[in-house]
């Protein structure tokens, strides 16, 4: 339930974060492709961050070296998730939700070095700042609520695929 709850919470937080940014940049944009208030790439990203963090917690190395290695891992894995997500969305829905071709240091539409470094910083913020808070929240979420929330996201995904996608 721990990873499922993090997936749900951070998919919603990602939606709120992006929607807030879009209100200032492009008020007509919507975060993500689903109908509901969640952006799944953030949920997948945070679960990945937590798995990487769990891996590094088992390794007995210097704390500074651990942070550096986690940062590098976050940059690589979160950028890979962003690249896969951008390509999958384009293949299924024939749209680009983001395009970094105008950014300096881009590698195609879906990868940009400054954004990738931002993912590394955000990954560190998740494990050292946000995780303690979300862990307290997760402890009080009833199992039934998690399962209903995930079911709603799953149904939304299926409806989106039927109405907008394939």
Secondary structure, DSSP 8 states (H G I E B T S, - for coil): -HHHHHHHHHHHHHHHHHHHHHHHH-TT--SSSSSSS--HHHHHHHHHHHHHHHHHHTS---HHHHHHHHHHHHHHHHHHHHHHHHHHHHHHH---S---TTSTTB-SSS-BHHHHHHHHHHHHHIIIIIHHHHHHHHHHS-HHHHHHHHHHHHHHHHHHHHHT--
